[in-house]
Amino acid sequence: MSWNLARGLVYLACLAASGLAMAGLAEFDLATGTFDLKPFNLYALVGAGGGVVSSALASLALLRGWGRR
């Protein structure tokens, strides 16, 4: 694994941790690197995520012109 790829993965992990902290789902301290994920209801997350994913796929289909002849 190249160092650039490893560094990029660390940056993406910190971005995800910061996003979860801003959403109130976790506590993240960038200075120390501590990350604490708060408990959440997985069924509610999957239920809400289904609508988001289906809307995203429908938007992609519209933009790509899928379903037209």
Secondary structure, DSSP 8 states (H G I E B T S, - for coil): --HHHHHHHHHHHHHHHHHHHHTTSEEEETTTTEEEE----HHHHHHHHHHHHHHHHHHHHHHHTTT--
